[in-house]
Amino acid sequence: MFRHYKFIDYATQGYLLFVALLILLFHNGTVPAWTWLVGAHGLCLGGVHWLVSRGAREGAGRVLTFLRHFYPVLLYTAMFRETGSLNRMFFVEYLDPLVIGWEQAWFGTQPSMWFMEKLPHLVVSELFYMAYFSYYVMIVGVGLALFLRNRPAFFHYVSVVSFVFYVCYTIYIFLPVVGPRLFMREIEGYALPQAVWSLAPTHEYPPAVQAGPFFNIMAVIYEIFEAPGAALPSSHVAIALCTLYFSFRYLPRIRHLHLVMALLLCVSTIYCRYHYVVDVMAGVLTAAVLLPLANWLYWKFEGATARSAQPEAVPALE
């Protein structure tokens, strides 16, 4: 029944089943339409199993073959959004006041609010918002490059990145932290306590920053896809570092450009007021721990066959 499953399939199905059980056992008034969510997880479990089984057959076709291997990437957004509906099953209140207290004690201010106030320039803000946006390009771009040029490397890539995503999503469900955007507005009726809210030097974006195209692109993306409570650890940082690892391993011609963008992205998460410094530090730690763990699990599960099929590097896109 599961003979065609690979590490990524077990990881995806395991996450879907685990979250479905969490909803079933611990749902409360903060979880909207919990029965529908459990049902959706059941459909996803069945759909993934069908896709894996059908995709392994001869003559499956290019589209089905592509979907069979790329499907985790197509699920990331839905899984991420779902965490925003589940992350108050265990803590009804968001944990931002606690994190804000840490930042105030360590830095004497709120770096995520102070940074933009010190550099409220359009050129600077657009550089950082562009770097923040590059996160999406990194995930899909590296994935497509490896899928088209080195299929075994792609299997390795999507398995590791998906594993890191699933762990981050699980943390978000148990530890809901919205991020500095709470200084700018209420989230689903939740506002910071007045004593905490007053720690920010400002509660507005500088006019010059708001004029930038990348600022407005990210505003639209967050308006549609935001999942409140998914800040700690920063998946932007953790996943960007994971994609960087695969550039250095398999795509040497773009690795230095990728490195620059990844470093800018880490800084941009604070400048653009999406994450606390604590979130970024946790994102780096998450990548440092989960990347080698995911690699170990992948090689252990897939065996020597998968390792021998992968060259150490492939030519990057011209």
Rosetta silent file (secondary structure, phi, psi, omega in degrees, C-alpha in Angstrom):
SEQUENCE: MFRHYKFIDYATQGYLLFVALLILLFHNGTVPAWTWLVGAHGLCLGGVHWLVSRGAREGAGRVLTFLRHFYPVLLYTAMFRETGSLNRMFFVEYLDPLVIGWEQAWFGTQPSMWFMEKLPHLVVSELFYMAYFSYYVMIVGVGLALFLRNRPAFFHYVSVVSFVFYVCYTIYIFLPVVGPRLFMREIEGYALPQAVWSLAPTHEYPPAVQAGPFFNIMAVIYEIFEAPGAALPSSHVAIALCTLYFSFRYLPRIRHLHLVMALLLCVSTIYCRYHYVVDVMAGVLTAAVLLPLANWLYWKFEGATARSAQPEAVPALE
SCORE:     score description
SCORE:     0.000 S_00000001
   1 L     0.000  -35.827 -178.172    0.000    0.000    0.000 S_00000001
   2 L  -114.351   21.182 -172.795    2.850    2.386    0.794 S_00000001
   3 L   -67.454  -20.880 -179.745    5.557    0.853   -1.362 S_00000001
   4 L   -94.225    0.265 -178.356    5.861    3.969   -3.532 S_00000001
   5 L   -71.526  143.023  172.922    6.187    6.348   -0.561 S_00000001
   6 L  -115.925  177.721 -178.267    9.352    8.360   -0.099 S_00000001
   7 H   -53.123  -45.091 -177.752   10.568   10.339    2.892 S_00000001
   8 H   -62.076  -35.521 -178.818    8.689   13.453    1.767 S_00000001
   9 H   -69.324  -43.422  176.728    5.427   11.516    1.463 S_00000001
  10 H   -64.623  -40.109  179.714    5.666   10.093    4.967 S_00000001
  11 H   -64.148  -44.023 -179.434    6.615   13.522    6.345 S_00000001
  12 H   -66.069  -48.021  179.952    3.676   15.224    4.613 S_00000001
  13 H   -64.809  -36.385  177.929    1.156   12.566    5.563 S_00000001
  14 H   -63.749  -42.353  178.699    2.492   12.503    9.115 S_00000001
  15 H   -65.095  -46.372 -179.705    2.059   16.274    9.458 S_00000001
  16 H   -58.949  -43.320 -179.572   -1.466   16.202    7.981 S_00000001
  17 H   -68.706  -42.563 -179.221   -2.515   13.390   10.320 S_00000001
  18 H   -60.669  -45.846 -178.911   -0.884   14.969   13.387 S_00000001
  19 H   -68.095  -38.148  176.722   -2.616   18.312   12.864 S_00000001
  20 H   -59.576  -41.282  178.294   -5.958   16.617   12.187 S_00000001
  21 H   -67.505  -38.409  176.459   -5.650   14.819   15.527 S_00000001
  22 H   -59.432  -45.844 -179.567   -4.748   18.073   17.296 S_00000001
  23 H   -62.841  -45.362 -177.126   -7.871   19.716   15.902 S_00000001
  24 H   -62.030  -40.166 -173.282  -10.044   16.738   16.792 S_00000001
  25 H   -90.548  -28.631 -170.544   -8.777   16.491   20.364 S_00000001
  26 H  -124.325   10.074 -179.326   -8.071   20.105   21.353 S_00000001
  27 L   -59.678  148.047  176.173  -10.348   22.364   19.288 S_00000001
  28 L  -141.200 -164.999 -176.314  -12.018   25.201   21.166 S_00000001
  29 L   -66.219  -14.160  179.556  -14.022   28.317   20.381 S_00000001
  30 L   -84.039  -10.081 -177.314  -11.069   29.919   18.593 S_00000001
  31 L   -97.677  110.511 -178.232  -11.021   27.235   15.872 S_00000001
  32 L   -76.587  135.963  173.634  -13.528   28.055   13.113 S_00000001
  33 L    47.538   54.883 -173.746  -15.418   25.166   11.484 S_00000001
  34 H   -63.083  -31.504  178.804  -13.188   22.549   13.060 S_00000001
  35 H   -65.405  -37.465  177.326  -15.148   19.648   11.566 S_00000001
  36 H   -66.582  -37.875  178.573  -14.509   21.019    8.080 S_00000001
  37 H   -64.320  -43.228  177.629  -10.802   21.340    8.845 S_00000001
  38 H   -61.962  -43.058  178.090  -10.626   17.713    9.990 S_00000001
  39 H   -62.401  -39.399  178.669  -12.496   16.670    6.851 S_00000001
  40 H   -63.650  -37.678  177.060  -10.129   18.710    4.665 S_00000001
  41 H   -65.533  -38.741  176.637   -7.167   16.932    6.237 S_00000001
  42 H   -62.388  -41.612  177.868   -8.791   13.603    5.475 S_00000001
  43 H   -64.526  -40.402  178.719   -9.249   14.614    1.846 S_00000001
  44 H   -64.629  -41.329  178.150   -5.631   15.769    1.640 S_00000001
  45 H   -59.213  -46.665  178.769   -4.419   12.491    3.118 S_00000001
  46 H   -67.200  -39.505 -179.845   -6.388   10.563    0.523 S_00000001
  47 H   -64.492  -42.754  178.786   -5.393   12.926   -2.281 S_00000001
  48 H   -64.796  -42.144  179.381   -1.691   12.685   -1.532 S_00000001
  49 H   -61.955  -43.058  178.672   -1.895    8.895   -1.341 S_00000001
  50 H   -62.817  -43.622 -178.307   -3.680    8.758   -4.707 S_00000001
  51 H   -63.496  -42.312  178.846   -1.161   11.126   -6.277 S_00000001
  52 H   -64.518  -44.033 -178.390    1.796    9.102   -5.019 S_00000001
  53 H   -67.487  -46.799 -179.536    0.278    5.826   -6.205 S_00000001
  54 H   -68.293  -38.296 -177.894   -0.814    7.123   -9.624 S_00000001
  55 H   -67.624  -19.255 -179.601    2.393    9.061  -10.176 S_00000001
  56 L   -85.413  -10.115 -178.006    4.450    5.892   -9.734 S_00000001
  57 L   -78.139  153.666  175.800    2.702    4.086  -12.595 S_00000001
  58 L   -66.661  144.195  179.134    4.153    3.825  -16.067 S_00000001
  59 L    70.332   26.627 -178.046    2.765    6.346  -18.504 S_00000001
  60 L   -66.540  -24.588 -179.151    1.657    8.695  -15.744 S_00000001
  61 L    92.307  156.650 -174.899    2.367   11.709  -17.961 S_00000001
  62 H   -66.444  -41.149 -177.204    4.423   14.830  -17.398 S_00000001
  63 H   -65.066  -46.990 -179.552    1.772   16.785  -15.529 S_00000001
  64 H   -65.545  -39.238  177.869    1.000   13.993  -13.080 S_00000001
  65 H   -63.044  -42.699  178.104    4.686   13.254  -12.609 S_00000001
  66 H   -61.680  -47.606 -179.119    5.364   16.921  -11.898 S_00000001
  67 H   -64.219  -36.235 -179.133    2.504   17.133   -9.393 S_00000001
  68 H   -60.128  -36.722 -176.431    3.555   13.911   -7.702 S_00000001
  69 H   -96.124  -23.310 -175.191    6.953   15.390   -6.857 S_00000001
  70 H  -100.848   -3.527 -171.638    6.084   19.097   -6.514 S_00000001
  71 H   -58.728  -34.013  179.094    2.846   18.763   -4.523 S_00000001
  72 H   -58.455  -37.764  179.999    4.349   19.692   -1.105 S_00000001
  73 H   -62.048  -36.133 -179.802    5.264   23.130   -2.485 S_00000001
  74 H   -71.886  -17.209 -179.408    1.637   23.597   -3.556 S_00000001
  75 H   -94.473  -14.670 -173.718    0.471   22.827    0.001 S_00000001
  76 H   -54.241  -47.906 -174.812    2.777   25.223    1.851 S_00000001
  77 H   -63.422  -45.568 -179.741    0.478   28.249    1.652 S_00000001
  78 H   -63.234  -41.551  178.807   -2.643   26.394    2.811 S_00000001
  79 H   -64.661  -40.773  179.060   -0.755   24.773    5.692 S_00000001
  80 H   -63.598  -48.805  179.992    0.711   28.118    6.709 S_00000001
  81 H   -59.059  -37.382 -177.450   -2.660   29.877    6.601 S_00000001
  82 H   -62.451  -34.126 -178.468   -4.207   27.097    8.658 S_00000001
  83 H   -58.957  -30.550  178.844   -1.849   27.704   11.578 S_00000001
  84 H   -66.991  -20.092  177.781   -3.498   31.100   12.061 S_00000001
  85 H   -93.310  -11.616 -173.397   -6.786   29.324   12.793 S_00000001
  86 H  -113.554  -12.534 -166.752   -5.284   26.785   15.167 S_00000001
  87 L   -81.978   10.474  171.570   -2.679   28.626   17.207 S_00000001
  88 L  -118.871   24.732  172.820   -4.941   29.615   20.084 S_00000001
  89 L   -73.509  -29.599 -174.868   -5.967   26.110   21.021 S_00000001
  90 L  -110.969  -33.851  172.211   -3.240   26.052   23.693 S_00000001
  91 L  -124.575  109.233 -177.436   -2.594   29.769   24.386 S_00000001
  92 L   -65.977  -34.920  177.284   -5.733   31.853   23.930 S_00000001
  93 L   -96.002  144.566  175.532   -3.670   35.067   24.084 S_00000001
  94 L   -67.338  154.768 -174.326   -0.767   35.715   21.743 S_00000001
  95 L   -94.852   13.290 -178.028    2.685   35.594   23.334 S_00000001
  96 H   -58.367  -41.818  179.260    3.942   38.885   21.872 S_00000001
  97 H   -55.507  -35.165  178.223    4.034   40.759   25.205 S_00000001
  98 H   -66.043  -47.502 -179.169    6.525   38.176   26.469 S_00000001
  99 H   -66.972  -40.329  177.817    8.789   38.508   23.412 S_00000001
 100 H   -61.383  -37.707  176.655    8.506   42.298   23.418 S_00000001
 101 H   -62.756  -40.648  176.406    9.607   42.259   27.042 S_00000001
 102 H   -60.407  -46.855 -177.239   12.692   40.258   26.116 S_00000001
 103 H   -62.550  -41.526 -179.115   13.577   42.730   23.344 S_00000001
 104 H   -65.538  -39.046 -179.747   13.111   45.706   25.643 S_00000001
 105 H   -68.829  -37.945 -176.296   15.294   44.135   28.329 S_00000001
 106 H   -80.536  -39.338 -171.307   18.081   43.208   25.882 S_00000001
 107 H  -111.561  -11.192 -178.413   18.137   46.263   23.612 S_00000001
 108 L    74.230    5.333  179.025   16.475   48.990   25.648 S_00000001
 109 L  -161.105 -173.328  175.793   14.097   49.600   22.735 S_00000001
 110 L  -108.316   96.520 -176.251   12.123   47.763   20.062 S_00000001
 111 H   -54.631  -35.432 -177.394   14.607   47.180   17.194 S_00000001
 112 H   -67.374  -20.323  176.947   11.850   46.148   14.794 S_00000001
 113 H  -100.757  -34.196 -177.154   10.251   49.593   15.169 S_00000001
 114 H   -68.876  -38.230 -172.459   13.390   51.670   15.705 S_00000001
 115 H   -57.633  -52.420 -178.097   15.235   50.421   12.578 S_00000001
 116 H   -65.847  -34.477  179.038   12.830   51.848    9.995 S_00000001
 117 H   -63.660  -31.237  179.908   12.521   55.104   11.923 S_00000001
 118 H   -79.876  -23.913 -179.278   16.283   55.611   11.636 S_00000001
 119 L  -132.358   66.764 -175.701   16.327   54.870    7.883 S_00000001
 120 L   -86.728   48.715 -173.800   12.958   56.030    6.519 S_00000001
 121 L  -109.028  142.109 -175.807   14.228   56.310    2.948 S_00000001
 122 H   -59.871  -44.259 -178.032   12.536   54.894   -0.141 S_00000001
 123 H   -62.890  -43.532 -179.755   15.716   53.396   -1.619 S_00000001
 124 H   -66.261  -47.312 -177.419   16.589   51.657    1.643 S_00000001
 125 H   -64.224  -39.645 -179.151   13.071   50.402    2.297 S_00000001
 126 H   -68.236  -34.621  175.673   12.606   49.094   -1.226 S_00000001
 127 H   -60.811  -45.169 -178.085   15.902   47.202   -1.038 S_00000001
 128 H   -72.761  -39.175  177.759   14.734   45.465    2.125 S_00000001
 129 H   -67.559  -34.872  175.219   11.172   44.834    0.922 S_00000001
 130 H   -64.667  -41.936  177.819   12.566   43.404   -2.313 S_00000001
 131 H   -62.840  -40.287  178.383   14.840   41.135   -0.259 S_00000001
 132 H   -64.412  -41.241  178.253   11.863   40.046    1.831 S_00000001
 133 H   -65.194  -29.970 -177.027    9.882   39.294   -1.345 S_00000001
 134 H   -62.257  -16.347  175.440   12.806   37.264   -2.718 S_00000001
 135 H   -51.770  -44.928 -178.636   11.872   34.546   -0.211 S_00000001
 136 H   -69.409  -36.243  177.928    9.177   33.331   -2.585 S_00000001
 137 H   -66.499  -39.550  179.224   11.563   33.447   -5.539 S_00000001
 138 H   -60.272  -49.476 -175.958   14.129   31.412   -3.593 S_00000001
 139 H   -61.305  -54.021 -175.917   11.701   28.606   -2.758 S_00000001
 140 H   -74.278  -40.878 -176.109   10.182   28.205   -6.210 S_00000001
 141 H   -63.449  -49.411  178.358   13.268   29.212   -8.206 S_00000001
 142 H   -63.962  -39.969  179.044   15.699   26.777   -6.598 S_00000001
 143 H   -61.583  -48.009 -179.855   13.050   24.065   -6.710 S_00000001
 144 H   -66.094  -40.582  179.553   12.310   24.523  -10.405 S_00000001
 145 H   -59.063  -44.153 -179.923   16.005   24.799  -11.308 S_00000001
 146 H   -72.946  -36.424  178.769   16.742   21.483   -9.620 S_00000001
 147 H   -61.804  -39.679 -176.721   13.585   19.815  -10.961 S_00000001
 148 H   -80.821  -27.396 -170.845   14.550   20.700  -14.537 S_00000001
 149 H  -114.119  -22.242 -176.059   18.290   20.032  -14.287 S_00000001
 150 L  -155.705   85.490 -172.720   18.895   17.466  -11.540 S_00000001
 151 H   -59.302  -44.771  177.048   15.869   15.441  -10.512 S_00000001
 152 H   -59.236  -37.380  177.850   17.539   13.521   -7.633 S_00000001
 153 H   -65.739  -35.520  177.075   18.769   16.824   -6.188 S_00000001
 154 H   -63.854  -42.955  178.322   15.229   18.157   -6.395 S_00000001
 155 H   -58.087  -42.064  176.945   13.906   15.191   -4.395 S_00000001
 156 H   -61.782  -47.112 -177.095   16.515   15.985   -1.756 S_00000001
 157 H   -59.987  -54.523 -174.561   15.613   19.689   -1.804 S_00000001
 158 H   -67.291  -29.722  178.280   11.847   19.383   -1.483 S_00000001
 159 H   -67.419  -46.996 -177.903   12.180   16.756    1.244 S_00000001
 160 H   -68.888  -47.997 -178.920   14.427   18.883    3.443 S_00000001
 161 H   -61.506  -42.127  179.974   12.597   22.178    2.879 S_00000001
 162 H   -64.035  -42.290  178.787    9.219   20.557    3.516 S_00000001
 163 H   -58.700  -43.989  179.749   10.437   18.951    6.737 S_00000001
 164 H   -65.383  -42.534  176.245   11.647   22.334    8.022 S_00000001
 165 H   -56.942  -48.381 -175.451    8.346   23.949    7.040 S_00000001
 166 H   -62.289  -38.046  177.732    6.325   21.284    8.845 S_00000001
 167 H   -67.371  -42.561  177.297    8.296   21.717   12.061 S_00000001
 168 H   -60.037  -45.491 -179.965    7.895   25.512   11.875 S_00000001
 169 H   -60.725  -39.474  178.976    4.151   25.165   11.317 S_00000001
 170 H   -63.640  -42.070  177.986    3.890   22.851   14.308 S_00000001
 171 H   -61.795  -40.699 -179.229    5.700   25.381   16.506 S_00000001
 172 H   -60.755  -35.811 -179.644    3.323   28.134   15.351 S_00000001
 173 H   -65.390  -36.453 -176.205    0.335   26.100   16.504 S_00000001
 174 H   -91.327  -26.309 -176.432    1.779   25.743   20.017 S_00000001
 175 L  -129.446   82.663 -175.953    3.549   29.133   20.371 S_00000001
 176 L   -77.556  113.585  175.663    1.526   31.926   18.727 S_00000001
 177 E  -129.749  121.882 -175.045    3.565   35.095   18.194 S_00000001
 178 L   -77.999  -43.603 -175.798    2.242   37.638   15.684 S_00000001
 179 L   110.860  176.506 -174.433    5.284   39.886   15.344 S_00000001
 180 H   -62.580  -14.049  177.644    5.841   43.668   15.396 S_00000001
 181 H   -59.261  -18.667  175.839    2.878   44.236   13.070 S_00000001
 182 H   -65.362  -22.991  175.777    0.831   44.233   16.283 S_00000001
 183 H   -71.550  -18.801 -174.999    2.320   47.657   16.984 S_00000001
 184 L   -97.033  -26.738 -177.342    0.680   48.867   13.779 S_00000001
 185 L  -167.067  167.307  174.418   -2.824   47.417   14.089 S_00000001
 186 L   -76.868  150.378  176.259   -5.106   44.935   15.821 S_00000001
 187 E  -118.317  113.290  178.699   -5.143   41.323   14.640 S_00000001
 188 L    49.306   44.804  177.185   -8.558   39.623   14.687 S_00000001
 189 L    83.040   -2.608 -179.854   -9.693   41.839   17.537 S_00000001
 190 E   -98.197  130.787  175.775   -6.497   41.366   19.560 S_00000001
 191 L  -127.055  150.790  177.768   -4.452   44.429   20.539 S_00000001
 192 L   -63.781  146.764  173.180   -1.317   44.685   22.622 S_00000001
 193 L   -57.291  146.705 -174.644   -1.781   45.762   26.247 S_00000001
 194 H   -55.561  -39.743 -178.395   -1.352   49.535   26.593 S_00000001
 195 H   -64.087  -33.656  178.927    1.817   49.206   28.686 S_00000001
 196 H   -81.428  -43.702 -177.808    3.454   47.113   25.971 S_00000001
 197 H   -57.871  -34.705 -176.669    2.024   49.058   23.035 S_00000001
 198 L   -73.034   -8.161 -179.794    3.524   52.292   24.388 S_00000001
 199 L   -73.831  -20.256 -178.435    7.069   50.870   24.111 S_00000001
 200 L   -76.863  136.300  179.734    7.133   51.458   20.346 S_00000001
 201 L   -69.253  -19.611 -179.824    8.594   54.825   19.294 S_00000001
 202 L  -154.158  162.051  177.965    5.972   55.071   16.516 S_00000001
 203 L  -130.525   26.607  179.803    2.878   53.288   15.284 S_00000001
 204 L  -137.692  156.913  171.714    2.986   54.364   11.650 S_00000001
 205 L   -86.541  138.175  176.975    5.014   53.640    8.547 S_00000001
 206 L   -58.885  142.935 -177.939    7.017   56.628    7.257 S_00000001
 207 H   -55.229  -39.230 -178.695    5.351   58.190    4.176 S_00000001
 208 H   -62.861  -37.762  179.952    8.419   57.595    1.979 S_00000001
 209 H   -65.970  -41.597 -177.164    8.354   53.880    2.782 S_00000001
 210 H   -66.377  -16.684 -178.101    4.661   53.575    1.906 S_00000001
 211 L   -81.203  -10.623 -174.086    5.326   54.977   -1.582 S_00000001
 212 L   -78.182  142.725  178.870    7.445   51.988   -2.648 S_00000001
 213 H   -64.590  -40.080 -179.805    6.105   49.314   -5.032 S_00000001
 214 H   -70.486  -31.688  173.562    7.598   46.398   -3.078 S_00000001
 215 H   -58.999  -45.099 -177.724    6.103   47.776    0.148 S_00000001
 216 H   -74.027  -32.626  174.616    2.680   47.682   -1.499 S_00000001
 217 H   -62.187  -46.127  179.967    3.247   44.251   -3.061 S_00000001
 218 H   -67.998  -31.061  176.975    4.043   42.825    0.364 S_00000001
 219 H   -63.515  -40.491  178.445    1.038   44.637    1.852 S_00000001
 220 H   -67.500  -44.251  179.922   -1.237   42.845   -0.621 S_00000001
 221 H   -59.504  -44.379 -178.584    0.435   39.477    0.008 S_00000001
 222 H   -72.360  -30.355  177.329    0.029   39.826    3.757 S_00000001
 223 H   -64.572  -35.084 -176.770   -3.534   41.029    3.441 S_00000001
 224 H   -89.329  -42.088 -168.029   -4.437   37.836    1.560 S_00000001
 225 H  -112.298    3.579 -176.480   -2.111   35.205    3.008 S_00000001
 226 L   -62.074  140.369  173.614   -1.198   36.364    6.519 S_00000001
 227 L  -120.242   98.265 -178.145   -1.438   33.793    9.313 S_00000001
 228 L   -56.401  132.699  177.779   -1.515   35.655   12.665 S_00000001
 229 L    95.806   13.205 -177.232    0.781   34.037   15.193 S_00000001
 230 E  -114.445   53.337 -175.763    3.331   32.593   12.767 S_00000001
 231 L  -109.612  -30.081 -173.281    6.387   34.670   13.630 S_00000001
 232 L  -116.573  114.372   -2.034    8.514   32.605   16.049 S_00000001
 233 L   -79.079  164.926  177.655   10.745   31.209   14.632 S_00000001
 234 L   -71.012  111.207  176.676   10.968   33.173   11.394 S_00000001
 235 H   -70.151  -26.606  175.166   10.310   30.664    8.613 S_00000001
 236 H   -57.435  -46.298 -179.227   11.530   33.314    6.162 S_00000001
 237 H   -69.946  -49.292 -176.555   14.955   33.093    7.769 S_00000001
 238 H   -60.969  -46.051 -177.355   14.981   29.324    8.327 S_00000001
 239 H   -73.144  -38.032  177.399   13.790   28.439    4.817 S_00000001
 240 H   -58.918  -41.252  178.549   15.965   31.049    3.099 S_00000001
 241 H   -68.028  -33.838  176.008   19.019   29.503    4.771 S_00000001
 242 H   -66.028  -45.099  178.376   17.874   26.036    3.688 S_00000001
 243 H   -64.141  -34.070  177.476   17.517   27.131    0.058 S_00000001
 244 H   -62.674  -40.854  176.726   20.956   28.759    0.343 S_00000001
 245 H   -55.793  -42.229 -177.952   22.422   25.412    1.410 S_00000001
 246 H   -74.313  -28.440  173.037   21.096   23.827   -1.782 S_00000001
 247 H   -65.288  -45.100  179.329   22.474   26.615   -3.933 S_00000001
 248 H   -65.566  -31.485 -177.730   25.921   26.064   -2.483 S_00000001
 249 H   -81.326  -40.632 -170.702   25.586   22.310   -2.948 S_00000001
 250 H  -121.651  -18.318 -174.323   24.022   22.104   -6.407 S_00000001
 251 L  -127.975   67.570 -170.094   23.875   25.555   -8.061 S_00000001
 252 H   -62.636  -26.936 -176.032   27.338   27.079   -7.610 S_00000001
 253 H   -73.261  -20.372  179.530   26.946   29.875  -10.149 S_00000001
 254 H  -107.603    0.873 -170.512   24.159   31.584   -8.239 S_00000001
 255 H   -64.429  -36.585 -177.324   25.306   30.821   -4.712 S_00000001
 256 H   -72.831  -39.626  173.959   27.033   34.144   -4.023 S_00000001
 257 H   -62.792  -42.111  178.583   24.082   36.204   -5.269 S_00000001
 258 H   -61.893  -40.551  179.056   21.824   33.927   -3.243 S_00000001
 259 H   -60.796  -46.721  179.655   24.009   34.476   -0.173 S_00000001
 260 H   -59.880  -45.599 -178.649   23.730   38.262   -0.480 S_00000001
 261 H   -66.035  -37.478  179.636   19.942   38.075   -0.877 S_00000001
 262 H   -65.928  -40.540  178.370   19.595   35.673    2.059 S_00000001
 263 H   -66.035  -42.789  176.758   21.598   37.978    4.337 S_00000001
 264 H   -62.040  -38.277  179.208   19.551   40.986    3.222 S_00000001
 265 H   -61.900  -43.138 -179.963   16.386   38.979    3.850 S_00000001
 266 H   -59.279  -41.382  178.735   17.438   38.227    7.426 S_00000001
 267 H   -72.031  -37.106 -175.941   17.907   41.944    8.092 S_00000001
 268 H   -64.088  -30.138 -179.411   14.762   42.886    6.172 S_00000001
 269 H   -60.003  -30.692  177.979   12.538   40.818    8.464 S_00000001
 270 H   -84.457  -48.545 -178.412   13.367   43.298   11.234 S_00000001
 271 H   -57.854  -43.931 -175.996   13.451   46.474    9.143 S_00000001
 272 L   -79.343    0.713  173.669   10.109   45.716    7.477 S_00000001
 273 L    67.637   35.303  174.679    8.522   45.079   10.887 S_00000001
 274 L   -97.797  -26.183 -175.041    7.516   41.494   10.242 S_00000001
 275 L  -140.363  150.937  168.883    9.681   39.889   12.933 S_00000001
 276 L   -78.055  162.463  174.774   11.333   40.589   16.263 S_00000001
 277 H   -58.726  -37.285  177.792   15.081   40.057   16.598 S_00000001
 278 H   -58.266  -40.004  179.103   14.209   37.013   18.714 S_00000001
 279 H   -61.639  -42.040 -178.637   12.312   35.548   15.745 S_00000001
 280 H   -67.076  -44.850  177.026   15.337   35.937   13.486 S_00000001
 281 H   -59.155  -42.184  178.499   17.680   34.373   16.023 S_00000001
 282 H   -66.856  -34.104  177.401   15.232   31.492   16.418 S_00000001
 283 H   -65.095  -42.228  176.842   15.034   31.149   12.629 S_00000001
 284 H   -63.251  -44.476  179.157   18.816   30.812   12.355 S_00000001
 285 H   -63.373  -40.013  178.916   18.822   28.266   15.184 S_00000001
 286 H   -60.250  -46.371  177.950   15.963   26.365   13.544 S_00000001
 287 H   -63.661  -41.073 -178.171   17.889   26.056   10.283 S_00000001
 288 H   -63.494  -33.001 -178.824   21.070   25.084   12.131 S_00000001
 289 H   -88.342  -47.144 -171.468   19.269   22.253   13.947 S_00000001
 290 H   -79.376  -29.776 -179.605   16.704   21.060   11.415 S_00000001
 291 H   -61.999  -51.837  176.363   18.804   21.192    8.239 S_00000001
 292 H   -65.820  -34.504  177.666   21.293   18.521    9.376 S_00000001
 293 H   -64.432  -45.389  179.055   18.482   16.553   11.022 S_00000001
 294 H   -63.840  -40.575  176.272   16.411   16.579    7.833 S_00000001
 295 H   -60.077  -45.623 -179.232   19.467   15.591    5.791 S_00000001
 296 H   -62.082  -44.584  179.229   20.171   12.692    8.138 S_00000001
 297 H   -64.473  -40.818 -179.171   16.574   11.496    8.016 S_00000001
 298 H   -62.896  -50.018 -178.111   16.458   11.821    4.234 S_00000001
 299 H   -67.258  -36.245  179.263   19.642    9.835    3.625 S_00000001
 300 H   -65.985  -40.371 -177.055   18.703    7.267    6.236 S_00000001
 301 H   -76.545  -45.782 -175.184   15.259    6.779    4.735 S_00000001
 302 H   -79.368  -24.223  175.454   16.168    6.931    1.036 S_00000001
 303 H    82.582 -175.536 -176.322   19.354    4.919    1.443 S_00000001
 304 H   -66.097  -24.146 -178.519   22.535    4.741   -0.598 S_00000001
 305 H   -62.160  -46.053  179.600   20.622    4.699   -3.882 S_00000001
 306 H   -65.850  -39.684 -179.701   19.501    8.294   -3.527 S_00000001
 307 H   -64.376  -43.559 -177.672   22.958    9.431   -2.426 S_00000001
 308 H   -69.879  -20.828 -178.651   24.735    7.789   -5.342 S_00000001
 309 L   -80.248   -8.757 -174.157   22.286    9.336   -7.819 S_00000001
 310 L  -109.653  121.111  169.836   23.294   12.882   -6.876 S_00000001
 311 L   -70.874  160.354 -177.281   26.406   14.634   -8.119 S_00000001
 312 L   -66.752  -29.624  179.905   27.941   17.090   -5.695 S_00000001
 313 L  -155.413  156.742  175.833   27.022   20.024   -7.902 S_00000001
 314 L  -129.405  156.766  177.672   25.316   20.819  -11.172 S_00000001
 315 L   -60.959  139.626  178.904   25.728   23.790  -13.482 S_00000001
 316 L   -77.878  171.103  177.352   23.572   26.692  -12.449 S_00000001
 317 L   -63.526  139.082 -178.891   21.096   28.375  -14.748 S_00000001
 318 L   -68.278    0.000    0.000   22.863   30.478  -17.323 S_00000001
